[in-house]
Amino acid sequence: GIRDDLVTGVQTCALPIFYDERIVQLPGCFQACAPLAAEPVLPASRADCGLPAQGVVFCAFNNPWKITPEFFAVWMRLLQAVPGAVLWLVENLPAVRRNLCAEASARGVDPGRLVFSPRVPREDYLSRLATADLFLDTLPYNAGTTANEDRKSTRLNSSHQIISYAVFCLKK
C-alpha cells in the first residue's frame, strides 16, 4: 500500500497491525492536486448559485455515484432537523436529479430543498464551494480531491468545515 503521514498518521511502528500488504512510505502527500491559486477565490453570491438567501447550505459536490442510500438517509434526517436548510448537489445527468428528488420525497423531505448545479469550469467551481456553509462527505468513497479543492476555495472563510464519517456514526 501507499502511505504518507497525512493518510496513515506518523505512528509507523503500529502500521503492521492495520495493514496486510507491504507499506511504501511517500514523502509529503500521496494526493496530487493543482497548486493553490495566488489569491483566494472569492465566494459566489447565493443568488448566482440558485441558493436561497437565508438558511444553512449543506453541499456534497462528490460524484453522485459516491452517495450511498445510508448517507443520503442521514442527510435527509439532517435537513429535517435544520429548518430552511438546503442540500446542494452536482447534477451530472437528469436521472441523478430525478432519483435523488424521489428519494428525498420518500423520506419526507421536500425535493425543493435539494439544489442541483451543473458542472462548471474549475474557478467557478471553487467559487461555488466557498458559498456553502458546510461540506458533507461520503463513505466509503470519500471526497478526496473534492475536499482538497474545498480547502483551497475557503482560505478567506476559516470557519468552513467538512463533516466526514466519524460524525455520521450516530444511530437513527
NORMOCOR-V935420 format. One line per field, one symbol per residue. psi: psi as a letter, one per 40 degrees, with the letter a starting at -180 (. if undefined). burial: I if it has 24 or more other C-alpha atoms within 12 Angstrom, else O. A space follows every 10 residues. Layout:
psi->???
burial->???
This chain:
psi->ihiidddeie gddeddeehd ihhhhiibid hhiiiiidii hhiiidddef iidiihhiig eihdeehidd dddddddddd egheiihhih hdiddddddd ddddddefhh deehhhiiii idddddddde didhhhiiie gadbdddddd ddefdegeeh ihhadddeei i.
burial->OOIOOOOOOO OOOOOOOOOO OOOOOOOOOO OOOOOOOOOO IOIOOIOOII IIOOOIIIII IIIIIIIOOO IIIIIIIIIO OOOOIIIIII IOOOOIIOOI IOIIOOOOIO IIIIIIIOOO OOIOIIIIII IIIIIIIIIO OIIIOIIIII IIIIIOOOOI IIIIOOOOOO OO
